[in-house]
Amino acid sequence: MSGKKGITAVFMNGIINENPTFRLLLGMCPTLAISTAVTQGVGMGLATTFVLVFSNLVISLLRNVIPEKVRIPSFVVVIATFVTIVDLLLKAFIPSLSQSLGLYIPLIVVNCIIFARAESYAFKNPPLRALADGFGMGFGFTLAITLLSAVREVIGSGTFLGIQVMPAAYHPMAIVIRPPGGFVMLGLLLLVVNAVIKAVDKRKLAKAKEEIA
């Protein structure tokens, strides 16, 4: 594929077919640790998207300059630069979010989602495709961690975005916002999302066979 259609496909790939959380199971550490509240999930997702997009772009632009033998250290320098930028921006403009995310912002440097896309895609493709891949993977991760955060916050705290949404008689299931509950909720979401994707793929395949027949 080439042109606009190709770029769109690259973008959608990160959201659906190769969603880093629901399909590739990458970045599980921040996904489970941060997803106890929607604000934290959205914040981590957008911070990761920022780093993904700009590190993909820079690595793609430098792909013919960076020697093969030092590509990993080069990736680290590029990624660390953008992580530092987003960390400083959060501390300057959204200090409360920066404090709640804590150590997990600097740890974006070693996030396997970003390294995987740098190695497998950005280093091998032109800038426009690398940008589309960064946006797609970033939005895919943001959607996944936000969905998980919403489920855990509503069930585990009875709130959504810090606003009480469950009846006063509801007793929050505190286990859901703890690590064991995070594993269980993620597992259930993986089951549901992959079942839906599989059903959609079957329908597309059946429709294609009907058109051929």
N, C-alpha and C positions, 0 to 999 in steps of 0.2 A: 504494500500500500504506500501511497505517496500523497503529498499535498495536504489539503485541509482534512480529508477523510482520514489519512494516516495519523495526523496529529491528534485528532479527536479520539481515535482508537487507542492511542498511547495513553491519553489522559484517562479514558474510561477504564482502561486495563487496571490501573492502580486502585480504582474505586470498587470494581466488581471482581473481575477474573483473578487478579493477583492482589486483592486487598491485603495489606501487610499484617493485619491482625487476624481477620477471619479466615483467610485463605493460606497465607504463608507462615502464620504464627511467629512473626518477628516482633521484637520490642516488647516482650511479655513483662519485663521488669517494671518499666514505667506504667504500662497498661494496668497491671494489677495494683501497684502501689498508689497511683494518683487517682484512680477512678472511683473515689468514695464520694465525690461531689461534682456536679456538672461544671461549675466554674473552673475547677481544677482540670477536668478532662478537656474542656475547650481550650484553656490556657496552654496546657501541654501540647495539645494537637496543633494549635496555631504556631507555637514556638518551634515545634519539630518541622512543620511545613515551611516556615521561613528558612530554616537551616537547609532543608532538603532542596528547595528551589534554588537558592543562591549557590550552594556548594555544587549542585549538579551543573549549573550554568558555568561556573568558573572552571571546574574540572573538565568540562567538555571543551571550553575555549582553549585550555592548556593541554589537551590530550596529545597533541602532536609535539609538544615541547617537553613534557614530563618524561624522563627516561623510565623505561619499564622496571628497572631494578629498584628505583626509589619511589615508585608510585604510591605505596602504602604510607610512608612518612609524609609524602606530599598531600595525600588525602587528609591526613590528620591535621596538618597545618591549615589547610583550607577550611575544613569543617570546624576546627577549634576557633578560627577567626570569627566565623558567623555565630557560633555559640556564644562567644564573648560579647558580640554585638547585641544579641537578643537578651542575654543576661543583664547587661548594663541598661538596656532600654526598659526592661521590666522593673529593675530596681529604681530607675529614675521616674517612671510614669505610673507604674502599677505596683507599688511596694508590697501591698497586701498579698497580691497573687504571687509575687516573687518569694515572699516569705513562706506561703503555703506550699509552693512547689519545691522550695529548698534546694537540696542537693541534686534533685533530678534534672534541673536545668543544665548545670555543668556536665552531668552525665550523658547529655545528648551527644557529646563528642564521641562516645563509644557505642552509641545506639546502632544496633546491627541493621536497622532499616536503612539508615543513611549510608553506612559503609557498603551494604549490599548494592544499593543503587549506584553509588559511585563506581564500584568495581565492575558490576555486570552491565550497566547501561550508560551512564554519563561518560565514562572513559572510552566508550566505543561508538558513540553517536554524536551527531552535530548538535549545536546549542539549542535550536528550536525544539527538537525532540527531547533533549535532556530537560528543558524547562517543562514541557508537557508531562514528562515522567515524574518530575519533582512535584508539580502541582497535583497530579493524579494520586501519587502515593501519599502525599501529605494530606490531601482531603480525605482519602480513604482511611488513613489512620485517625484523623480528627473525627470523622463520622463514627468509626468503631468505638473509640475511647469515650466519645460523648454519649453514645447509646448505652454502653456499659455503665458509665457514671450515672446516667439518669435512672437506670433500673436499680442500681445499688443505693442511690440517695433516697429514692422514693420508698423502697422497701425497708432499707436499713435505718432511715432517719425520719421518714414521713414527710419529707420536704422536697421541693424542686426549686433549684436556684436559691436555696435558703428560705423559701416561702412555704409555709405549712399547707400541704395539699390533701393530706389524709385526715379523716374524721378524728375528733378529739379522743374517741374511744379506741382508736387504733394504737396498738402497742408495737413500736418499731422493732424489727428483727435485727438487733445489733450485730449478730453474727455475719450478716450480709456485707457490712462495711469493714469487716476484719479479713485477714488473708484467706482463711478457709472459705469464707463466703464469696470472696472474689474469684477463687478458682471455680467454685460451683456455678456462679452466675456466668462466668466466661464460657464454661463448658456448655451450659444450656443455650447461650446465644450462638455459640459455634454450631450447635446441633440445628437450631432453627434457621440461621442464615444459610448454612450450606444445604439444608433440605430445600429451602426456597429456590436457591440458585440452581440446584439440580433439577427441580421440577420445571423451572423456566427453560433450562437447556433442553429438557426432554420435549417440551412443547414446541420449541423452535425446530428441533430435529424432526419431529413428526410433521410439522407444517412444511418443512423443506421437502420431505419425502412425498407429501401429497402434491406439492407443486410440480415435482419431477414426474410423478405418475400422471 
